[in-house]
Amino acid sequence: MVKKRIHNSDNDVTDFVTISKSLHDLTNVINNDMLVYPGDPKPHFQSISTIEENQVNVTSIILGSHTGTHVDAPIHFEADGEGISDVAINKFIGETMILDMSDLENRHNIGGKGITANEFEKYSHIVKKDDIVLLYTGSNDPSKAPESIMKRFSYIESSGADWIVDHRIKCVGIDSFSVEKYNFTTPLTHKKLLSNKVGIIENLSPELKKLIGKRMYLICTPIPLKGLDGSPARVIAFNLLE
């Protein structure tokens, strides 16, 4: 077990938690053949040096800033917003509750189903101020057709974004490609969350299903790409110990 300091939004130490050394990796593996949000570039790996020829393996990597499991930066939707390298890392580290929103999958229409304030309110008794909230929707279940995963995923309605802000949640994560409805007209959810300094983690792995209903400790580490609108991230959840 490991004792971990909890930091509040001002980077001051407020308490300790005890976490298990065992972990759950919630990150999708990036590869050339993975599904990406429609219109985003597909990852491309190309060997530029090999052990056989140069005594060392080196690979050129081309990928979008929102490839796989990733974090959104405010500049993704705000012209004068922070880039990912300037976003405080502690926004993506802390206690987390994993909420089950998979029942919405049964009510999917052609554009996916939105998570409203009413769905969040069911969990108001277990969600605390400054929590990170992770939403399991089942949208990226590998048994689904690619078209469904890419376009008919669950997302957060604007009323759900209001609930998150009103309850002072510091970060929200989802297993869908986006917290926003596919083919949106106005990105109300992103703008509401990012303008209120709420962190956004998207495209968590299906492994999230195993953690439904648990309170855990989350460490999410985006790559500090200078000034960019987002970054792939490694997302790890640890069990909390009494």
Protein Blocks (a to p, Z undefined) as FASTA:
>chain_A
ZZdddddfkopafbdcdddfbdcdfbdcddfkbccdehiacdddddfbdfklnopacddd
dddfkgcjddddfklmpmkbccfklpcfklmgccdddddfklmmmmccfkopaddfklmm
mmmmmccehiacdddehlmgckbcfklmmmmcccddfklmmmmmmnopabdcdfbfbfbd
ehifblfklmmmmmnopacdehiafklmmmgoiacdddddddddehiabdcddddddddd
ZZ
